[in-house]
Amino acid sequence: MALGLLVEVRNGTVQGVRLDSRVATGDLSDCFKMYFDTDGTHKPRYRLVYRYQPDEVNAVSIEAVGVGERADLAVYRSISARLGRGADRR
């Protein structure tokens, strides 16, 4: 499912919501989020975070930065730590 979403982003048929910099998640302002895995009765269970490389204007590729459950901002914190963006871990 996540790979299919990235293909749709590449093709220009969908675009995620731009993230920003927050104390709880760190600076993810170069990333976008999309939700998936919904059955129509509940909120989507998973979040896909991606970014354009080298940047949105000069994009050569789309990088999946993280995929994970939406609960407790877990995927954002994992991404921040991996990218060295300094999320507050309170």
Backbone bond lengths (Angstrom), bond angles and torsions (degrees), N, CA, C in turn:
res aa  C-N    CA-C-N  psi(-1)  N-CA   C-N-CA  omega(-1)  CA-C   N-CA-C  phi
1 M - - - 1.439 - - 1.529 112.25 -
2 A 1.318 117.09 -46.47 1.462 120.65 -178.87 1.525 110.65 -63.35
3 L 1.316 117.18 -41.02 1.462 120.52 179.20 1.527 110.51 -63.06
4 G 1.315 116.15 -41.01 1.465 120.42 177.07 1.520 112.09 -60.41
5 L 1.327 116.81 -38.68 1.465 120.63 177.15 1.524 111.18 -64.25
6 L 1.329 116.70 -40.79 1.469 119.86 178.41 1.530 111.37 -63.55
7 V 1.314 116.65 -36.63 1.467 120.37 176.86 1.528 109.54 -63.97
8 E 1.336 116.79 -42.10 1.464 120.31 178.28 1.530 111.47 -64.32
9 V 1.327 117.33 -37.63 1.469 120.92 176.29 1.524 109.21 -63.22
10 R 1.326 116.35 -46.96 1.470 120.64 179.56 1.526 111.36 -58.55
11 N 1.338 115.69 -39.46 1.461 120.54 -178.67 1.526 112.85 -78.19
12 G 1.326 116.86 -8.67 1.458 120.58 179.17 1.512 115.01 81.10
13 T 1.336 117.44 12.52 1.465 119.74 -179.15 1.524 113.02 -84.99
14 V 1.320 117.78 -20.82 1.467 122.18 175.05 1.523 108.87 -141.99
15 Q 1.320 115.39 159.26 1.462 120.72 173.40 1.515 107.41 -144.63
16 G 1.317 115.06 140.81 1.453 120.02 178.28 1.514 111.82 -78.84
17 V 1.318 114.42 -179.05 1.458 122.39 178.27 1.524 108.43 -93.29
18 R 1.331 116.76 131.33 1.466 120.74 -179.65 1.523 109.73 -66.51
19 L 1.329 115.17 136.54 1.462 121.59 175.30 1.521 109.43 -88.27
20 D 1.324 115.85 173.51 1.460 120.28 179.69 1.521 109.46 -137.28
21 S 1.291 116.13 -166.30 1.463 121.37 179.57 1.517 108.70 -102.07
22 R 1.329 115.79 124.54 1.464 121.30 179.39 1.516 109.29 -135.93
23 V 1.306 115.42 153.57 1.460 120.51 -179.99 1.524 110.29 -59.18
24 A 1.313 117.76 -43.72 1.464 121.53 -174.74 1.522 113.77 -72.57
25 T 1.329 117.42 -24.06 1.466 119.33 -174.01 1.521 114.55 -120.83
26 G 1.308 118.52 -8.46 1.455 120.76 -176.56 1.517 111.11 81.89
27 D 1.314 116.75 -176.63 1.462 121.85 -177.36 1.521 110.31 -85.87
28 L 1.315 115.53 104.28 1.463 121.46 177.15 1.528 109.87 -117.55
29 S 1.327 116.05 29.93 1.463 121.20 -173.86 1.530 113.89 -67.93
30 D 1.318 118.08 -11.92 1.463 120.48 175.59 1.527 111.67 -95.64
31 C 1.333 116.57 8.54 1.464 122.21 -175.96 1.526 111.72 -115.70
32 F 1.319 114.60 162.46 1.461 122.86 177.53 1.522 108.19 -128.10
33 K 1.345 116.80 154.21 1.461 120.73 179.07 1.520 110.52 -122.72
34 M 1.329 114.04 150.21 1.458 122.54 173.01 1.519 106.93 -142.29
35 Y 1.327 116.10 149.39 1.462 121.16 177.83 1.519 109.35 -107.29
36 F 1.327 115.58 151.19 1.463 119.11 175.35 1.519 110.41 -154.26
37 D 1.317 115.32 174.58 1.465 125.06 -178.30 1.521 111.14 71.09
38 T 1.310 114.71 61.98 1.455 120.16 175.01 1.522 109.00 -113.94
39 D 1.319 115.57 147.08 1.462 119.26 177.95 1.525 110.98 -106.54
40 G 1.319 116.81 7.99 1.452 120.78 178.07 1.517 114.80 92.45
41 T 1.324 117.43 -14.66 1.463 119.96 -179.04 1.519 112.54 -112.83
42 H 1.307 117.57 -14.28 1.463 121.75 -177.55 1.527 109.91 -130.60
43 K 1.315 115.50 168.79 1.463 119.58 173.45 1.527 108.86 -66.33
44 P 1.331 117.09 150.92 1.470 119.29 176.05 1.527 110.45 -57.53
45 R 1.316 115.86 143.45 1.467 120.09 -176.10 1.519 113.66 -87.20
46 Y 1.320 117.69 -22.21 1.459 119.98 -172.82 1.525 112.06 -124.45
47 R 1.317 113.66 157.25 1.455 122.28 -179.19 1.532 107.68 -127.77
48 L 1.316 115.74 133.95 1.463 122.99 173.67 1.521 107.10 -109.20
49 V 1.315 116.99 128.76 1.464 121.93 176.73 1.526 107.08 -117.51
50 Y 1.324 115.99 129.48 1.460 120.65 -178.60 1.522 109.71 -138.62
51 R 1.336 114.81 166.51 1.462 120.75 174.59 1.516 108.76 -147.18
52 Y 1.313 114.53 158.67 1.458 121.55 177.51 1.521 108.51 -88.74
53 Q 1.329 116.55 141.61 1.456 121.34 179.16 1.514 110.21 -119.69
54 P 1.313 122.50 132.30 1.454 126.01 1.63 1.522 113.21 -76.38
55 D 1.346 118.60 -23.30 1.460 121.36 175.12 1.526 108.01 -160.35
56 E 1.324 116.55 175.51 1.464 120.38 -175.00 1.530 112.99 -63.47
57 V 1.307 117.85 -35.44 1.465 121.75 -177.61 1.526 111.52 -75.49
58 N 1.323 117.35 -42.12 1.466 122.26 -176.34 1.523 112.22 -107.99
59 A 1.306 117.16 36.58 1.463 121.35 -172.85 1.523 112.33 -60.34
60 V 1.319 114.30 129.30 1.450 122.55 173.91 1.523 108.70 -108.61
61 S 1.331 115.34 -30.40 1.458 120.55 179.94 1.523 110.06 -149.52
62 I 1.322 114.53 168.46 1.460 122.22 175.66 1.514 106.77 -117.14
63 E 1.314 116.16 127.24 1.464 121.87 -177.13 1.522 109.96 -109.05
64 A 1.326 116.46 124.31 1.465 120.46 170.91 1.518 106.65 -75.25
65 V 1.312 116.71 114.31 1.457 121.53 -176.76 1.519 110.37 -87.82
66 G 1.329 117.04 -30.14 1.453 120.26 178.51 1.511 111.74 -171.68
67 V 1.315 114.98 150.46 1.458 122.89 174.80 1.511 106.16 -137.43
68 G 1.322 116.99 131.57 1.457 119.05 179.75 1.507 112.32 -173.72
69 E 1.315 114.70 176.83 1.453 120.77 179.15 1.518 110.19 -66.01
70 R 1.323 115.35 149.57 1.462 121.15 -178.28 1.522 112.08 -73.75
71 A 1.295 118.43 -24.76 1.464 122.93 -172.79 1.523 112.66 -53.98
72 D 1.320 116.19 132.41 1.471 124.23 171.31 1.529 114.80 57.57
73 L 1.313 117.93 26.59 1.473 121.75 178.29 1.526 112.94 57.70
74 A 1.317 116.88 23.13 1.466 121.75 -173.00 1.522 112.97 -56.35
75 V 1.316 117.56 -44.64 1.466 119.26 -177.27 1.529 110.69 -66.62
76 Y 1.327 118.35 -36.57 1.467 120.88 177.84 1.526 111.01 -63.81
77 R 1.304 116.43 -44.26 1.471 120.11 -179.10 1.525 111.08 -64.96
78 S 1.315 116.00 -39.92 1.459 120.52 178.03 1.532 110.81 -62.56
79 I 1.319 116.33 -44.12 1.463 121.17 179.48 1.523 110.60 -63.78
80 S 1.321 116.59 -46.28 1.469 120.80 179.96 1.515 111.45 -57.55
81 A 1.320 115.62 -44.13 1.464 119.74 179.82 1.526 110.61 -64.62
82 R 1.325 116.89 -44.60 1.460 121.23 -178.44 1.530 111.68 -64.97
83 L 1.331 116.95 -35.97 1.461 120.86 -179.43 1.525 112.96 -88.47
84 G 1.332 116.59 -2.04 1.458 120.54 -179.59 1.516 113.09 68.41
85 R 1.322 116.72 36.94 1.458 121.86 -175.30 1.528 114.10 -95.11
86 G 1.327 119.02 -2.48 1.456 121.53 170.95 1.500 118.18 70.37
87 A 1.326 118.43 49.93 1.466 120.10 174.15 1.517 109.94 -67.64
88 D 1.316 115.75 143.26 1.462 122.02 175.75 1.521 107.82 -71.12
89 R 1.311 117.89 124.37 1.472 121.89 -175.35 1.514 113.13 -101.68
90 R 1.310 117.82 34.76 1.463 120.73 178.92 1.483 112.43 -64.23
